[in-house]
Amino acid sequence: MQTSSTKEYNEDDDFEYEFTSEEIKIFDEQREKRLTGESSKYSWQGAKDIITRKKTI
């Protein structure tokens, strides 16, 4: 089993994901909202605090 996992890990990975035009549009919209201050981004700890209700938005 270890041999097969090692082989799989070391083989070339030729998989390439291409974003759809809809995904790119969403990324662009989210970026624009962040740049204009309409949306916020949080650190991992900040997001965790909000999710666990230690902090409010």
Buried (B, 14 or more C-beta within 10 A) or exposed (E): EEEEEEEEEEEEEEEEEEEEEEEEEEEEEEEEEEEEEEEEEEEEEBEEBEEEEEEEE
